[in-house]
């Protein structure tokens, strides 16, 4: 005969999981949004006033990133303001990943546009005003360099995603990472452009400008794919890392004649996991007993535990 031991009623749980608090990445993203928007406005105004297509094009390019950064900012604000909305079963933590996913799609589109324009210029080269273009590229590099510095922070922006271990990108703010990759892509574009423009001006290597555009597009596309895979796993409730699942299983089975029959672990926010587990025990104890066996450092802020006599 099966005996289920239920935990505390769901109504006693706080399902905000800390999403009602302002995240560090939100403040830094806001600073970068303002910085990008101001630079965009100056470049567009100067391009129109002085008839410079280079300035106007770079200003419109900055506008595309301002939109992407604006999406990241909106995700932070929305998640915080709706954290206590009961319509969200596990809080608004996944809004963070949704913002990152949207940013990754925009990155992919940006890479496609870069590649298309570069191939067009390889086939049909255009005249380049080197001095003016170099000034614009340097200005863009400075602005984006400052933005990269503001957004980069150890422990929040993940650079590598691994399937195993707790040193993977799932503990990072994926929304912040999307914003970071956007300004990093812009900085890379400016850096490659400066190198190509200098080579064209002083050595006549005009073809290097579109080639560097293609190289930049490939790198940005790789970042985009990595971010899409990471955020999609969160949005699709991909199982948590094997190492963490093994640690949980070991903690629950350390008592004799107790085994874990079913275990589901998934992310519901940056570094926040939800757990649903079925335990088979010869001498079942209350669910709270097993809940206390789980370490706080596992990041488990929500656990549904079913205990079956067996």
N, C-alpha and C positions, 0 to 999 in steps of 0.2 A: 504493500500500500504506500502511495506517495504522500508525503506531507510537505506542504509549501509553507515557508516562514517568510512573511512579507516584512519589508522595512517600513519606515515611517510613512505616513500618508503623503502623497505628492503635494498637497496643498501647503505642507509645512516647509517645502523647499524654496530656496531663493534661486530663481532661474535667470538672474542677471549675469552671474559668473564674472562680475567685475567689469562688464561691458558698459556700465553706466558711468565709469570713470574716464576722464580724458587720458588717452594714451600719449606717451612721449613723442611718438611719430607724428601725431596730429599737429602739434605745435611746429615741428620742423617742416612738415609739408606745407603748412600755411605760410611760413616765411619764404619758402622756395616758390610757391604760387605767386606771391606778391612780387618777388624779385623777377620772376620770369615774365609776368604781366607787364611790369614797368619797362623792362628791356624790350619786350615786344612792341609796346606802344611807341617808344623812342625810335626804334629802328623803322617801323612803318611810317611814322611821321617824317623822319629824316629822308627816307626813300622817296616819299611823295614830294617833299619840299625840294630835294636836290636832284630829282629825276634819276636816282640810282636804283637800277633793277636788282643789284646785288644786295643792297640794304633792304629793299622791299621783300625780296624772296626770303632772306634770312628772318625778317620780322614775321612773315607768314608761317615760316617753319617753326619759329618759337611759339606761334599761336597754337599750332597743333599740339605741342607739348604742354602748353598752358591748359588746354582742354583736358588732356590726359591727367595732369596733376589735379585739375579741378574735380575730376571723377574720384580720385583718391581722397581728396578732402571731403567730398560729399559722403563717401562711404564711412569715414570716421564720424562725422556729425550724425548721420542717419543711425548708425549702430548705437551711438551713445544716447540719442534722444528716444530711441525705441527699445532700449534695453529691458524695460519693464513691461513691454507690450506682451500680454499673455498669448497672443496669436503665434508667437515664436516659441515653439516647444522647448528649444534648447538655447534660448537667448538669441542675440544678434551677432554672435561671433563670426558666423560665416559671411556676413556682409563684408568683412575684411578680405576674405578670400575672393568674394565676388568682385570686389574692386580691383584686386590683383589680376583676376582673370580678364576683366575688361581692359585693364592696362596692357596686358600681354597681347590681346588681339590688336590693339592700336599699335603696339610695337611691331607686330608682324606686318600690318598694313604699311607702316612707316618704312620697313625694310623693303617691301615690294616697290614702293614709290621710288626709293633711293636706287634700287637696282634698275628699274625701268628707265629713269632719267639718265643714269650712267651709261647704259647700253645705247640709248639714243644719241648721247654726246660722243660715244666712240664711233658710231656710224656716221653721224653728221656733226663734226666739231663746231663749236661756237666760239666767237671772239671773247676773250676774258680780259677784264680790266684788273690786272694783277694787284696794283697798289691798293685800290679801293676794296677789292675782295679780301686781301690779306688783313686789312684793318678790321673788316667785319668778322672774319674768322677768329681773329685774336680776341675781339670783344666777346664773341660767343663762348670762346674757350674760358675766358676769365669768369664770366657769369656762371657757366655750368660747372667750372671747377669749384667755385664757392658753394654752389648748390649741392654738388657731390659731397663736399666736406660737411655741410649741414645735415644731410640725410644719412650719411654713413655713421653707424654707431655699432660697436661690437655687441653682439648678442641680439640685435634686432634685424639686421639686414643679412640674410643668408646668401652665400655665394655658391654653395654646393648642396645638392639634395641627394640623400642616400636612402636606400631602402631599409637598411638596418642601423641599429644604434640610436642613441638619444642625442647625438651630435649632428643631427640632420636639420634641414631647413624648416621642419614643421613647427619648431619652437619660435620661429621668427615671424615678424609682422609682414605678411605677404602683400598687404596693401602698400606698406612703406617700401617694400622691395620693388614693387612695380614702379613707384615714383622714382626710386633710386636708379633703376635701369633706364628710365626715360631720360633723366639728366645725364647719366653716364653715356648713353647712346649719343646724345647731343654733343657732349664733350669729345667723344671719340671722333664724331663727324668733323668737328672743328679742328681737331689735332691732325687728322688725316688730310683735311683740306689745306691747312697751313703748309704741311710738308709738300703736298702736290703743287701748290701755287708757287712756292719758293723754287721747286725744281723746274717748273714751267717758265718762270721769270728769268732765272739765271742760267739754265742749261737747255732750254728749249724743249723740255720733255712735256709737251702739251697733253699727250695721251695719258699721263700719269694721273691727272685729275679725275677722269671718269673711272679709271681702274681702281683708284683708292675708294671711290664711291661704291663700287661693287664689293670690295673687301669689307668695307664698313657695313654694307647691307647683309653680308653673310654672317658677320659677328652678331649684329643686332637680331637677326633671325634665330640664331642659336640661343641667345638669351631669352627670346620670346618663347621658343619651344619649351625650354626648361621651366619657365614660369607657368606656362599653360599646363604642363604635366603636373607640376606641384599643386597648383590651385585646383585643377580638375579632380585630383585625388581627394582633396578636402571636400569639395562640393558634392562628390559622388559617394561620400562616406567610405572611402578606402580604409581597409583594416589598418590599425596602428602598427608601428614597427614591431617586428618579431621579437627583438630583445626585450622590449617593454612588456609584450604579452607573456613571454616566458617568465619574467620577473613576477608578474601578477599571479600567474598560475602557480609558481613556486611558493609565493607567500600564502596563497589560499590552501595549498595542499600539504603544508608543513605539519599539519596535525594528522595523526594516524587515521586510516580508513576514511579519508576524505579525498575526493577527486573532482576536477573541473570537467563537466560534461560538455559545456558549450560556453564560448567566450567571444564577445564582440566588443571591439575597442575602436573608437573613431574620434576624430577631431571635431570640436564644435566651436573652436576659436583658437587664436594664437597661443600654443602651449596648453590648451585646455581640452582634456579628453572626457568622453562619456563612455561608461562601461555597462554592458548588460551581460550577466554571467549566471550560469546554472551550476550549482554545486550539489554533488551527490555525497551524502555523509551517513555513516552508520548511526551516528548519534547527532542528529541535527541540532544546531544552536541558532539563536536569533540572528537575523540578517545583520544587525548592528555589530555582532561579534566578528563576523567576517569582514565587515566594512572597516573595522579598526585594524585589521591585519594589512590593509593596503596603505602604503606609505604616501604621505602628502606630496613628496617630491615626484611621485609618478604623474602629477598633474591631473589627477582624477577629481574633478569637482562635481561629478554627477555619476552615481552608480546605482543600477537596478540589480538587486541580488535575489535569485530564487534558490531556495534550499530544498532538496528532495531527499527523503529517506531512502536509502538503498544499501 
